[in-house]
Amino acid sequence: MLVVASEYVFVGVVESGLFRAVATCPARVWSCSKHAEHGQQHGPLPVHFTHERRRDERGGYDPPTSSATRHHQSFSRCVTIHGSNGLLMREDVVGDGHEQRLTEDEEGTMCAHTVTSGAFPGYVANPRQDCRTSSWHMFVPLLVLRTSCKLQLSGYANPNNNLINCAAAGSEGNWIRYLFHHVPTGPSEGMYFPGRTEHTPMGQFTNNRAHSNYRAGMILDNGVKTTKANDKDKRPYLSLVGARYGPHEDADPFKPRVPALIHHFVAYKNQDHGAWLRGGDVWLDECQFADNGIGLTLASGGTFPDDDGSRQEVKNTLFVGESDNHGTAQPDNRVWGTGGADLSGRTMPRGLNFPIRGMQIYDGPIKVQNCTFRKYVALEGRHTSAFGFRLNNSWQSCPNNNVTDITFDNVPITSRVFFGEPGPWFSKMQMDGDKTTIFHDVDGSVSEYPGAFLVKDDNWLLRHPDCIDVPDWRAAICSGHYAQIYIQTRNPANLNMLMVKNEYPDRPLALEGALGKRKHYQQFQPVVTLAKGYTVHWDQAAPAEVTVWLINFNRNDWINVGFCYPQGTTFTILADIHNRLSKETRKTGVFLRTMQRDKVNHSHLSRGYYYLEPDTGLLFIKVKAHNDRESFAFCSVKGCERVKITAVIPKGSPPSNCMARAYPRHAEQPIVDVPMPRKLPNARLHSPEHFLEIKMESYNTRFFHLKEDFAYTEVNGRKLYQPEDGVMLTIVDGHDGKLVETKSFRNTILQGIPTQLDSYVSGLADGSVVIVTSKGRLVTRGAWTKALERLGVDKSLKLKDKLVLVGFKGPFRPEWVRVEVGEDRVKIHQVLPIPVVQKTKL
């Protein structure tokens, strides 16, 4: 082991039996041990610079202190820089580092047993937190390629370091991980003020690459616990804790932001992530991600970005799902299987059916611009997508997440996006973040509808009548003005919430909260459509404290909300503004009770009104933003606008669920406030594939004493009315999307629609999209089952008066086959991919 410090010059070769190092640096040799693996002196560190305060021009060294080393068979960090400034690591090559006893134990028991020696008595170790700090696995490569560098920054891990032309591969953990010490620790204790690392701008990060790492090529996230264990916090010293990076000028959060720039980073063949980056302004430019389980995740601060107003972005970057680099089969390779569009043998990320994603959208706000996605192909049994979402996610999803100028190359239209579904890797899809996912397709380069939002297909807080379903994506394409509310609850904090949009009272959104049930408060984070009415219900007696935060609200944006409370509840309702940076709160208004519900809409800046509806138990208020907001900020320029409800609730009250009393009284007719954008013409698309938009409806309309039946089909804007009672079939070529013909069957028993329909469908060419509408009262008798089964309909379907169907005549059943039946009105509005292609089986 070579530990260098102070003022002497050492030039030479050190042979320790563990590695061979060539070092050239103005330094004094502190120790050179043959037993580094036993942790003597400074532990198993091949090269350790410690407390070299100024080793560059600022310290009088010209040229700066530098190292050119070759490391082999090192049992821990390859190069450790500790409390030292101004060092230049160049042409460092590291090979075959051995930290297996540490990294392999991250999933085992040795680490958990070891760390308890530094924990409070009775503490049960969590290996995922307590065994993943800098003392265990930070910056540990098994192979570092030529012209490379590898740094460990211990004690005070400062992001102001330059990593240029570095490469690393084969780590059991991560190539590089930025961990933040809120205060310096160890020998560096007291050197800098608290919080400096979290706000220090990042040094140069250019031309680096990471591949074949078990977990990730790069992680920027978390910090370490800098206090000793005690009865209030039993975790051991240096265990993993939360930390949020927000770089600012002079490391001062009150000064302008200084984005952390990651340029020309290449990450490939990493089992889990190419990169996971959490923080404020972290921007990537001209990077490449290929053959990773997940290419890139940009994560904010979770509930709130700690650096409100910041954003993360990636631009001019290439994402490749499964390249022609198949890897090499090994006898004990657990991740070798068939993959790619050609089902060739190759190394797989984490399992044969792992859902590969290029850009993973988590919370936000993020911006994805001018990026290319290549070779993301979903297979039958494995969901693969260019854009995907964080799985099993309880956190918020920002409606300001936006993408623009996206190019797809060898990515089927069905594999562009996937919102998830219950099953392997996705669990039950019942966590709050799974249900509220959203992003803005600014120019339509993903969905073909410029300016549209993509939302989870079953989130009716965001949907309206003209939203377009995308069954392959488990998504809907919608238009609207969207924001968020954060509903914080106390006393109790372990309840679940139902939120209902008045336009869709039969489709509530069930939320369990973003925090654990043992917290002293809970937080629900739904995305909402602005200028709409909602009601909120609970599975227990309503909480005594409810605080509504207005998130992503622009000035004058509003929603109306009715909260369910037990009879006999009394209220105090205040409005305030909370500045999260200065931690100051200023009261801005008081809500007064009114006996007229309409007066709720006449709230002013310093005074609002609430209405308590006695027979339903609903407390109605209007929450409205009164201040301007910067583009990517969650809160206004003056702080976070909030409404706080404090309630005195009678003891022993039943669960506060008012839905049965609230509806249909408060049900509203669904209205489209923002018209849907028009689909891009096929000629403007840069892909041979495109979406075919289909809209169909069968309904009854009453005009005074007259009753008329209506049914129509619309294909890419061309509307076809059904002329007479019975059923009408519209045939579309599944290869090019062109309309082939229409065929009607009159609704008479003697003609026998099912028999004629079956004969007609059986004669259609394979690959035909078959659209069916009914008009009048459908005669349900007869052999319908055989005819409809030919179009992909389940034989258990029970027919009713109205029928609409999007079917397919062919040897397989696409995801988008759909049928709706009803008594009075049925409707389908969706897109399907052209050409229609069968997924390859895994």
C-alpha positions in Angstrom: 0.0 0.0 0.0 1.2 3.5 -0.9 0.0 6.4 1.2 1.3 9.8 0.1 1.3 13.1 1.8 3.3 16.1 2.8 6.3 17.5 0.9 8.8 14.9 -0.1 9.2 13.5 -3.6 8.8 9.8 -4.3 9.5 8.4 -7.7 9.6 4.7 -8.3 7.9 1.4 -8.3 6.3 -0.3 -5.3 5.8 -4.0 -5.2 3.5 -5.1 -2.4 2.5 -8.5 -3.6 -1.0 -7.1 -4.2 -0.4 -4.6 -6.9 2.3 -2.7 -8.8 2.1 1.0 -8.7 4.1 3.6 -10.5 3.8 7.0 -8.8 5.3 10.4 -9.6 4.3 13.0 -7.1 5.8 15.5 -4.7 5.1 13.6 -1.6 6.3 11.7 1.4 5.7 8.0 1.7 3.7 7.3 4.9 3.4 3.5 4.6 4.0 0.8 2.1 2.5 -2.4 3.4 2.5 -6.0 2.0 -0.5 -6.7 4.1 -3.0 -4.2 2.9 -5.7 -6.8 2.7 -5.6 -7.0 6.5 -6.6 -3.4 6.8 -3.4 -2.2 8.5 -2.5 1.5 8.6 -5.1 3.2 6.4 -6.8 0.0 5.3 -6.6 -1.8 2.0 -5.9 1.3 -0.1 -3.3 0.9 -2.9 -2.7 4.7 -3.3 -3.9 7.1 -0.6 -3.4 10.8 -0.8 -4.4 12.3 2.6 -4.7 16.0 3.7 -2.9 17.4 0.7 -4.7 20.7 1.0 -3.2 22.4 -2.2 -1.3 20.3 -4.6 -1.8 22.4 -7.8 -0.7 25.9 -8.8 -2.7 27.4 -5.9 -0.3 25.5 -3.6 2.8 26.5 -5.5 3.2 23.4 -7.5 3.8 23.8 -11.3 3.2 21.4 -12.8 0.5 20.1 -10.4 1.0 17.0 -8.3 0.2 14.1 -10.5 -0.1 10.3 -10.5 0.5 7.8 -13.2 -0.2 4.4 -11.7 -0.9 0.8 -12.5 -3.0 -1.1 -10.0 -3.5 -4.9 -10.0 -5.1 -7.2 -7.5 -6.0 -4.5 -5.1 -8.5 -5.6 -2.4 -10.3 -2.3 -2.1 -10.2 1.2 -3.5 -7.7 1.7 -6.3 -6.9 5.3 -5.6 -8.1 7.2 -2.5 -8.0 11.0 -2.2 -8.7 12.2 1.3 -8.8 15.8 2.4 -6.5 16.7 -0.5 -7.0 19.4 -3.2 -5.5 20.1 -6.6 -4.3 16.5 -7.4 -4.1 15.4 -11.1 -4.7 11.7 -11.7 -3.7 10.8 -15.2 -3.1 7.6 -17.2 -4.1 5.5 -14.2 -4.9 2.0 -15.1 -6.5 -0.4 -12.6 -7.1 -4.1 -13.0 -8.6 -6.9 -11.2 -9.5 -5.2 -7.9 -10.8 -7.6 -5.3 -13.5 -6.4 -3.0 -15.7 -9.4 -3.4 -15.9 -10.0 0.4 -17.5 -6.6 0.7 -19.6 -6.3 -2.4 -21.0 -9.8 -2.4 -22.0 -9.4 1.2 -24.3 -6.4 0.3 -27.0 -9.0 -0.1 -25.9 -11.3 2.7 -25.4 -11.3 6.4 -21.7 -10.6 7.1 -22.0 -6.9 6.5 -25.3 -6.7 8.5 -23.6 -8.4 11.5 -20.5 -6.3 11.2 -22.1 -2.8 11.2 -24.1 -3.5 14.3 -20.9 -3.0 16.3 -21.3 0.7 15.5 -25.1 0.8 16.0 -27.2 1.4 19.0 -28.0 -1.8 21.0 -31.0 -3.6 19.5 -30.6 -2.1 16.0 -31.4 -4.5 13.1 -29.1 -3.7 10.2 -30.5 -2.9 6.8 -27.8 -4.1 4.3 -29.3 -1.9 1.5 -28.6 1.2 3.6 -25.9 0.4 6.1 -23.6 -1.5 3.8 -23.5 0.8 0.8 -21.6 3.8 1.9 -18.1 4.9 1.1 -16.6 2.6 3.6 -18.0 -0.4 1.8 -18.3 -0.1 -1.9 -17.8 3.4 -3.2 -15.8 3.6 -6.5 -14.8 -0.1 -6.7 -13.9 -1.3 -10.3 -12.8 -4.7 -11.2 -11.3 -3.5 -14.4 -10.3 0.1 -15.4 -9.3 0.6 -19.0 -6.3 2.5 -20.4 -6.0 6.2 -20.0 -8.3 6.0 -17.1 -8.8 7.3 -13.6 -10.5 6.1 -10.5 -11.1 8.3 -7.4 -12.4 7.8 -3.9 -13.2 10.9 -2.0 -13.6 10.0 1.7 -14.4 12.1 4.7 -15.5 15.1 2.7 -16.8 13.9 -0.6 -16.7 17.1 -2.7 -18.3 17.1 -6.2 -15.8 19.7 -7.3 -13.5 17.2 -8.9 -12.7 16.6 -12.6 -13.2 13.2 -14.2 -11.9 13.2 -17.7 -11.3 10.3 -20.1 -12.0 7.7 -17.4 -13.3 4.2 -17.9 -14.3 1.4 -15.6 -15.9 -2.0 -15.9 -16.8 -5.1 -14.0 -17.7 -3.7 -10.6 -19.9 -5.7 -8.3 -21.5 -2.3 -7.4 -21.2 1.0 -9.2 -18.4 2.5 -11.3 -18.7 5.9 -9.6 -21.0 7.1 -6.9 -21.4 10.6 -5.7 -22.3 10.5 -2.0 -22.8 13.7 0.0 -21.6 14.3 3.5 -23.8 17.0 5.1 -20.7 17.8 7.2 -17.1 16.6 6.8 -16.2 13.6 8.8 -13.1 11.8 10.1 -9.9 13.8 9.8 -11.6 16.4 7.7 -14.1 17.2 10.4 -14.8 20.9 10.7 -13.1 21.9 7.5 -16.3 23.2 5.8 -19.7 24.5 6.8 -22.7 22.1 6.9 -24.4 21.5 3.6 -21.6 22.6 1.4 -21.2 19.4 -0.5 -24.9 19.3 -1.5 -24.6 22.7 -3.1 -21.0 22.7 -4.5 -20.9 22.9 -8.3 -19.6 19.8 -10.1 -16.2 19.8 -11.7 -15.6 18.6 -15.3 -17.2 15.3 -16.1 -16.2 14.6 -19.7 -15.5 11.6 -22.0 -16.0 9.0 -19.3 -17.4 5.5 -19.8 -18.6 2.6 -17.7 -19.7 -0.8 -18.7 -20.4 -4.3 -17.3 -21.1 -3.1 -13.8 -23.4 -5.2 -11.7 -25.6 -2.3 -10.4 -24.9 0.9 -12.3 -22.4 2.8 -14.4 -23.0 5.9 -12.3 -25.0 6.9 -9.3 -25.5 10.4 -8.0 -27.7 10.1 -4.9 -27.8 9.9 -1.2 -25.5 10.8 1.6 -24.0 9.2 4.7 -25.0 9.5 8.4 -22.5 11.8 10.1 -23.6 11.3 13.7 -23.0 8.5 16.1 -25.7 6.0 16.9 -28.0 6.9 19.8 -31.4 6.0 21.1 -33.2 8.4 18.8 -31.4 7.3 15.7 -30.0 3.8 16.1 -28.4 3.6 12.7 -24.6 3.3 12.6 -22.2 6.1 11.7 -21.8 6.4 7.9 -24.9 4.4 7.0 -26.7 5.5 3.9 -29.2 8.4 4.3 -31.0 10.8 2.0 -29.2 13.8 0.5 -30.2 16.0 -2.4 -27.7 17.6 -4.7 -28.5 21.2 -5.9 -25.4 23.0 -7.2 -25.2 26.8 -6.7 -22.7 29.5 -7.1 -20.3 29.5 -4.1 -22.3 26.5 -2.7 -24.9 29.1 -1.6 -28.5 28.0 -2.3 -29.5 31.7 -2.2 -27.2 32.4 -5.2 -27.8 31.4 -8.9 -27.8 27.8 -9.9 -24.8 26.2 -11.6 -25.9 23.1 -13.5 -23.8 20.0 -13.2 -22.8 19.1 -16.7 -22.2 15.5 -17.8 -20.8 15.4 -21.3 -19.9 12.5 -23.6 -20.7 9.8 -21.0 -20.9 6.3 -22.4 -22.6 3.6 -20.3 -23.3 0.1 -21.6 -23.9 -3.5 -20.5 -24.7 -2.4 -16.9 -27.1 -4.8 -15.4 -29.3 -2.3 -13.6 -28.7 1.3 -14.7 -26.5 3.1 -17.1 -26.9 6.1 -14.7 -29.2 7.0 -11.9 -28.9 10.8 -11.2 -30.8 12.6 -8.5 -30.7 16.2 -7.7 -31.3 19.7 -8.9 -29.8 21.0 -12.1 -28.1 17.9 -13.5 -27.8 18.1 -17.3 -26.5 15.5 -19.8 -25.4 16.3 -23.3 -24.1 14.0 -26.1 -24.1 10.8 -24.1 -24.7 7.2 -25.1 -26.5 4.4 -23.2 -26.7 0.9 -24.7 -27.6 -2.6 -23.5 -28.4 -1.5 -19.9 -31.3 -2.8 -17.9 -32.4 0.9 -17.7 -30.5 3.4 -19.6 -31.0 6.6 -17.5 -33.2 7.7 -14.6 -33.3 11.4 -13.7 -34.8 11.7 -10.2 -35.6 14.8 -8.3 -36.0 15.2 -4.5 -39.0 12.9 -4.3 -41.9 14.7 -2.6 -40.4 18.1 -3.4 -37.3 18.9 -5.4 -35.1 20.3 -2.7 -33.9 22.9 -5.1 -37.3 24.1 -6.2 -37.2 25.7 -9.7 -34.4 23.4 -10.9 -34.7 20.8 -13.6 -32.9 17.8 -15.0 -32.4 17.4 -18.6 -30.8 15.1 -21.2 -30.3 16.2 -24.8 -28.5 15.1 -28.0 -28.2 11.6 -26.6 -28.4 8.1 -28.0 -30.2 5.3 -26.2 -29.8 1.7 -27.6 -31.9 -1.1 -26.2 -30.3 -4.3 -27.5 -27.3 -3.7 -29.8 -25.3 -6.1 -32.0 -22.9 -6.5 -29.1 -24.3 -9.8 -27.9 -21.6 -10.4 -25.2 -20.0 -13.8 -24.6 -21.7 -16.9 -23.2 -20.1 -18.3 -20.0 -20.9 -21.7 -18.4 -22.1 -20.0 -15.2 -23.7 -16.9 -16.8 -27.1 -16.5 -15.1 -28.1 -13.7 -17.4 -27.5 -15.3 -20.8 -30.6 -15.8 -22.9 -32.4 -15.0 -26.1 -33.2 -11.3 -26.8 -33.3 -8.6 -29.3 -35.6 -8.6 -32.4 -33.8 -11.5 -33.9 -34.0 -13.6 -30.6 -30.2 -14.1 -30.7 -28.2 -15.4 -27.7 -27.0 -12.5 -25.7 -26.3 -11.2 -22.2 -29.5 -10.0 -20.6 -29.7 -7.2 -18.0 -31.3 -8.8 -15.0 -33.5 -11.6 -16.2 -35.1 -12.9 -19.4 -38.3 -11.0 -18.8 -36.9 -7.8 -17.2 -38.7 -4.8 -18.7 -35.8 -2.9 -20.5 -36.3 0.8 -20.6 -34.2 3.5 -22.3 -35.3 6.7 -20.5 -37.0 6.0 -17.2 -39.4 8.8 -16.1 -39.6 9.0 -12.3 -40.8 12.2 -10.6 -39.4 15.3 -12.2 -39.4 17.9 -13.6 -37.2 16.6 -16.4 -36.7 17.6 -20.0 -35.7 15.2 -22.8 -34.7 16.9 -26.0 -33.3 15.8 -29.4 -32.6 12.2 -28.3 -32.6 9.1 -30.5 -33.9 5.7 -29.3 -32.7 2.6 -31.2 -33.5 -1.1 -31.1 -36.1 -1.2 -28.3 -38.3 -4.1 -29.2 -41.0 -5.6 -26.9 -41.4 -9.3 -27.1 -44.3 -11.5 -26.0 -43.5 -12.1 -22.4 -41.1 -9.1 -22.0 -42.1 -5.5 -22.0 -39.4 -3.3 -23.6 -39.8 0.4 -24.2 -37.9 3.5 -25.2 -39.7 5.4 -22.5 -40.8 3.8 -19.3 -41.5 4.6 -15.7 -40.2 3.8 -12.2 -41.7 0.5 -11.0 -43.5 0.2 -7.6 -43.3 3.9 -7.2 -45.1 5.7 -4.4 -43.9 9.2 -5.2 -45.2 12.1 -7.2 -45.1 12.5 -11.0 -44.6 16.0 -12.3 -46.9 17.2 -15.2 -44.0 19.4 -16.3 -42.0 16.4 -17.4 -41.6 17.1 -21.2 -40.1 15.5 -24.2 -39.4 17.0 -27.6 -37.6 16.2 -30.9 -37.5 12.4 -30.3 -36.3 10.1 -33.1 -37.1 6.3 -33.1 -34.9 4.0 -35.1 -35.8 0.3 -35.3 -38.3 0.8 -32.5 -41.8 -0.5 -33.2 -44.5 2.0 -32.5 -45.8 -0.4 -29.9 -42.4 -0.2 -28.0 -42.1 3.6 -27.7 -43.8 3.9 -24.3 -45.0 1.5 -21.6 -46.8 2.7 -18.5 -46.7 -0.7 -16.8 -49.2 -3.4 -15.8 -49.6 -5.9 -12.9 -47.3 -8.8 -13.2 -43.6 -9.7 -13.0 -41.4 -6.7 -12.0 -44.4 -4.4 -11.9 -46.0 -6.0 -8.8 -49.7 -5.0 -8.5 -49.4 -1.4 -9.9 -51.2 -0.1 -6.8 -48.8 2.4 -5.5 -49.6 6.1 -5.9 -46.8 6.9 -8.3 -47.8 4.0 -10.5 -51.3 5.4 -10.9 -50.4 9.1 -11.5 -47.7 8.9 -14.2 -47.7 11.7 -16.9 -45.5 13.5 -19.3 -45.9 16.2 -22.0 -45.2 15.3 -25.6 -44.4 18.9 -26.7 -44.1 18.4 -30.4 -45.9 15.0 -30.9 -42.7 13.2 -31.8 -43.7 10.3 -29.5 -47.5 10.2 -29.8 -48.0 11.9 -33.1 -50.3 14.5 -31.3 -48.3 17.7 -30.8 -48.9 19.2 -27.3 -50.6 16.2 -25.9 -50.1 14.6 -22.5 -49.6 10.9 -22.0 -51.4 9.6 -18.9 -52.1 6.2 -17.3 -55.1 4.8 -19.1 -57.2 4.3 -16.0 -56.5 7.7 -14.3 -59.9 9.5 -14.6 -58.7 12.5 -12.7 -56.9 13.4 -15.9 -59.0 12.0 -18.7 -61.8 13.6 -20.6 -64.3 12.3 -23.3 -61.9 13.0 -26.2 -58.8 11.3 -24.8 -57.4 8.6 -27.1 -56.5 5.2 -25.7 -53.2 3.5 -26.6 -53.7 -0.1 -25.5 -50.2 -1.2 -26.3 -48.8 1.5 -24.1 -51.4 1.1 -21.3 -51.8 4.9 -21.8 -54.2 7.5 -23.0 -53.3 10.6 -25.1 -55.1 13.6 -23.6 -55.1 17.4 -23.6 -55.6 19.7 -20.7 -54.2 22.0 -18.1 -52.7 19.9 -15.4 -51.1 20.6 -12.0 -50.8 18.8 -8.6 -52.0 19.1 -5.1 -50.2 17.7 -2.1 -52.7 16.8 0.6 -50.9 16.4 3.9 -52.8 14.7 6.7 -52.2 14.4 10.5 -54.2 12.8 13.3 -54.5 10.1 12.0 -51.7 9.7 9.4 -52.4 6.0 8.5 -55.5 6.4 6.4 -56.2 5.9 2.7 -57.8 8.4 0.4 -60.3 8.3 -2.4 -60.3 11.2 -4.8 -63.2 11.6 -7.3 -63.5 13.9 -10.3 -67.1 15.1 -10.4 -67.2 14.4 -14.1 -66.5 10.7 -13.5 -68.0 9.8 -10.1 -67.9 6.1 -10.8 -64.1 6.1 -11.4 -62.4 7.2 -8.2 -58.6 7.2 -7.7 -57.6 5.2 -4.6 -54.4 6.5 -3.0 -52.5 5.1 0.0 -50.0 7.9 0.5 -46.4 8.4 -0.4 -45.0 7.8 3.1 -45.0 4.8 5.3 -48.0 4.2 7.6 -45.9 4.7 10.7 -45.0 8.3 9.9 -46.5 11.1 12.0 -48.1 12.6 8.8 -49.1 11.3 5.4 -48.9 12.9 2.0 -51.0 12.2 -1.1 -49.8 13.7 -4.4 -52.3 13.4 -7.2 -52.0 15.2 -10.5 -55.3 17.0 -11.2 -57.0 18.7 -14.1 -57.4 22.4 -13.4 -60.7 24.3 -13.3 -62.6 21.1 -12.3 -64.5 19.9 -9.2 -63.4 17.0 -6.9 -64.4 15.3 -3.7 -62.1 13.6 -1.2 -63.1 10.6 1.0 -61.3 8.5 3.7 -61.3 4.9 4.9 -61.3 6.1 8.5 -62.7 9.1 10.3 -61.3 12.2 8.5 -58.0 13.6 9.7 -57.9 16.5 12.2 -55.4 18.3 10.0 -55.5 18.6 6.2 -53.0 20.9 4.4 -53.5 21.4 0.7 -50.3 22.5 -1.2 -50.8 24.0 -4.6 -48.1 22.5 -6.8 -47.4 23.6 -10.4 -50.3 26.1 -10.2 -49.9 29.3 -12.2 -51.5 32.5 -11.1 -55.3 32.2 -11.1 -55.3 28.5 -11.5 -57.9 26.8 -9.3 -59.9 23.7 -8.5 -62.9 23.1 -6.2 -62.7 20.4 -3.6 -65.2 18.9 -1.2 -63.7 17.1 1.8 -65.8 14.5 3.6 -66.2 15.0 7.4 -68.5 13.4 10.1 -71.5 15.3 11.3 -70.8 17.7 14.1 -67.3 18.6 12.9 -66.2 22.2 13.4 -63.4 24.0 11.4 -60.7 26.6 11.3 -59.4 27.2 7.8 -56.4 29.4 7.0 -54.3 30.2 3.9 -50.6 30.9 4.0 -47.4 30.9 2.0 -44.4 28.8 3.1 -40.9 29.6 1.8 -39.1 26.3 1.8 -35.6 27.9 1.4 -35.9 30.4 4.3 -38.3 28.1 6.2 -40.6 31.1 6.8 -44.4 30.9 6.8 -46.7 33.9 6.3 -50.4 33.9 6.9 -52.3 35.3 3.9 -56.0 34.7 4.5 -58.9 33.3 6.6 -61.8 31.2 5.3 -65.2 32.2 6.6 -68.3 30.0 6.7 -71.0 30.7 4.2 -74.5 29.3 3.9 -74.5 29.7 0.1 -72.4 27.3 -1.8 -71.9 29.5 -4.8 -70.1 32.1 -2.6 -67.2 29.6 -2.3 -66.3 30.7 -5.9 -66.0 34.4 -4.8 -62.9 34.0 -2.6 -60.4 36.8 -2.5 -56.7 37.1 -1.7 -57.1 37.7 2.0 -60.5 36.1 2.5 -62.1 32.9 1.3 -65.3 31.0 2.1 -66.1 27.5 2.9 -69.5 25.7 2.7 -70.4 22.8 4.8 -73.2 20.7 3.2 -75.1 19.3 6.1 -76.8 16.3 4.5 -73.6 15.0 2.7 -70.9 16.0 5.1 -68.9 17.7 2.4 -66.8 20.7 3.2 -66.4 22.7 0.0 -63.5 25.1 -0.7 -61.9 26.7 -3.7 -58.1 26.5 -3.8 -56.6 29.1 -6.1 -53.1 30.4 -6.8 -52.6 34.1 -6.4 -48.9 34.5 -7.4 -46.8 33.9 -10.4 -44.6 30.9 -10.8 -41.3 30.2 -12.7 -41.5 27.6 -15.4 -40.0 24.6 -13.6 -40.8 25.6 -10.0 -43.3 23.7 -8.0 -44.3 26.8 -5.9 -44.8 30.5 -6.6 -42.1 33.1 -6.6 -43.3 34.1 -3.1 -43.3 30.5 -1.8 -45.7 27.6 -1.6 -49.3 28.6 -1.4 -51.3 26.4 1.0 -54.7 26.0 2.6 -54.8 24.4 6.1 -57.9 22.9 7.5 -58.0 22.2 11.2 -61.0 20.2 12.3 -62.5 19.1 15.7 -64.0 15.7 14.9 -66.4 14.0 17.3 -64.9 10.9 18.9 -66.0 7.5 17.6 -67.0 8.9 14.2 -67.4 6.3 11.4 -65.2 6.3 8.2 -65.6 9.6 6.3 -66.8 8.3 3.0 -69.5 10.5 1.5 -69.6 9.1 -2.0 -73.0 7.5 -1.7 -74.5 10.9 -0.6 -72.4 13.1 -2.9 -73.4 11.4 -6.2 -75.2 11.7 -8.4 -76.0 15.1 -6.8 -72.6 16.6 -7.6 -72.0 14.7 -10.8 -71.1 16.9 -13.8 -71.2 16.5 -17.5 -67.6 15.8 -18.8 -66.3 18.8 -20.7 -63.2 19.1 -22.9 -61.7 22.4 -21.9 -58.6 22.1 -24.1 -59.3 20.6 -27.6 -57.3 17.6 -28.6 -54.5 18.4 -31.0 -54.8 17.1 -34.5 -52.8 14.1 -35.5 -49.6 14.7 -37.5 -50.0 13.8 -41.1 -48.2 10.6 -42.1 -46.1 12.5 -44.5 -44.5 14.5 -41.7 -43.5 11.4 -39.7 -40.0 10.0 -39.9 -41.0 6.4 -39.5 -42.7 3.8 -41.8 -45.0 3.1 -38.9 -47.8 5.4 -37.7 -51.0 5.3 -35.7 -54.4 4.7 -37.1 -57.0 6.7 -35.1 -60.4 5.1 -34.7 -63.4 6.6 -33.2 -66.8 4.9 -33.0 -70.0 5.4 -31.1 -73.5 4.0 -30.9 -76.0 5.9 -28.8 -79.6 7.1 -28.3 -80.6 10.7 -28.5 -84.1 12.1 -27.7 -85.5 15.1 -29.4 -88.8 16.0 -27.8 -91.3 13.2 -28.9 -88.8 11.8 -31.5 -86.3 9.1 -30.8 -83.4 8.6 -33.2 -80.6 6.0 -33.1 -77.1 7.1 -34.1 -74.0 5.1 -34.9 -70.9 6.1 -36.8 -67.2 5.1 -37.4 -64.4 7.6 -37.9 -61.1 6.5 -39.3 -58.2 9.1 -39.4 -60.8 11.9 -39.5 -63.1 10.4 -42.1 -66.6 9.9 -40.6 -68.9 7.1 -41.8 -72.5 7.1 -40.6 -74.3 3.8 -40.3 -77.3 4.1 -42.7 -79.8 1.6 -41.2 -80.6 -0.6 -38.2 -78.3 -3.6 -37.8 -74.5 -3.7 -37.8 -72.0 -2.0 -40.1 -68.4 -3.3 -40.7 -65.6 -1.0 -41.8 -62.6 -2.9 -43.2 -59.1 -1.3 -43.0 -56.0 -2.9 -44.5 -53.7 -3.7 -41.6 -50.6 -3.2 -43.7 -51.0 0.3 -44.9 -54.1 1.6 -43.0 -56.1 2.3 -46.1 -59.9 2.0 -46.0 -61.0 -1.1 -48.0 -64.8 -1.2 -47.8 -67.9 -1.0 -45.6 -70.5 -3.6 -45.3 -73.9 -3.4 -43.6 -76.2 -6.1 -42.3 -79.9 -5.2 -41.6 -81.3 -5.9 -38.2 -84.0 -8.5 -39.0 -84.3 -11.9 -37.5 -85.0 -13.6 -40.8 -81.7 -12.4 -42.3 -79.7 -13.9 -39.5 -77.0 -11.4 -38.9 -74.6 -13.8 -37.0 -74.6 -16.3 -39.9 -74.0 -13.7 -42.6 -71.4 -11.9 -40.4 -69.5 -15.1 -39.9 -69.5 -15.9 -43.6 -68.3 -12.4 -44.5 -65.6 -12.3 -41.9 -64.3 -15.7 -42.8 -63.7 -14.5 -46.3 -61.7 -11.4 -45.3 -58.0 -11.4 -45.9 -55.7 -12.0 -42.9 -54.3 -8.8 -41.6 -57.6 -6.9 -41.9 -58.7 -4.5 -39.1 -62.5 -4.9 -38.7 -64.5 -2.1 -37.1 -68.1 -2.9 -36.1 -70.9 -0.6 -34.9 -74.5 -1.4 -34.2 -77.6 0.8 -34.7 -81.0 0.5 -33.2 -81.7 -2.4 -30.8 -79.3 -5.2 -31.5 -80.9 -8.6 -32.0 -78.8 -10.7 -29.7 -80.2 -14.1 -30.6 -78.2 -16.3 -32.9 -74.7 -17.7 -33.3 -72.8 -14.5 -32.6 -70.0 -16.3 -30.7 -68.3 -17.8 -33.7 -68.4 -14.7 -35.8 -67.0 -12.4 -33.0 -64.3 -14.9 -32.0 -62.9 -14.7 -35.5 -62.2 -11.0 -34.7 -60.5 -11.7 -31.3 -63.5 -11.3 -29.0 -63.7 -13.5 -25.9 -66.5 -16.1 -26.3 -67.8 -15.2 -22.8 -69.0 -11.8 -24.0 -72.7 -11.1 -23.2 -74.3 -8.9 -25.9 -76.5 -5.9 -25.1 -78.5 -3.4 -27.1 -75.4 -1.4 -28.2 -72.2 -2.8 -29.6 -68.9 -1.3 -30.9 -65.8 -3.4 -31.7 -62.3 -2.9 -33.0 -61.3 -6.4 -34.1 -58.6 -8.1 -36.2 -58.8 -11.0 -38.7 -55.6 -12.9 -38.4 -53.6 -15.7 -36.7 -53.0 -13.7 -33.5 -54.8 -11.3 -31.2 -53.2 -7.8 -30.9 -53.3 -5.8 -27.6 -55.7 -3.3 -29.1 -58.6 -5.6 -29.9 -61.5 -4.1 -27.9 -65.3 -4.5 -27.6 -67.8 -2.4 -25.6 -71.5 -3.3 -25.1 -74.2 -1.3 -23.2 -77.9 -0.4 -23.0 -77.9 3.2 -24.1 -74.4 4.4 -25.2 -71.1 2.8 -26.1 -67.9 4.4 -27.4 -64.3 3.5 -28.4 -61.7 6.1 -29.2 -58.2 4.7 -29.7 -55.2 4.4 -31.9 -53.6 1.2 -33.2 -50.3 0.7 -34.9 -49.9 0.3 -38.7 -48.7 -2.0 -40.0 -50.1 -4.5 -37.6 -47.3 -6.9 -36.6 -47.3 -9.8 -34.2 -44.9 -9.7 -31.3 -42.1 -12.2 -31.4 -42.4 -14.8 -28.6 -39.7 -14.8 -26.0 
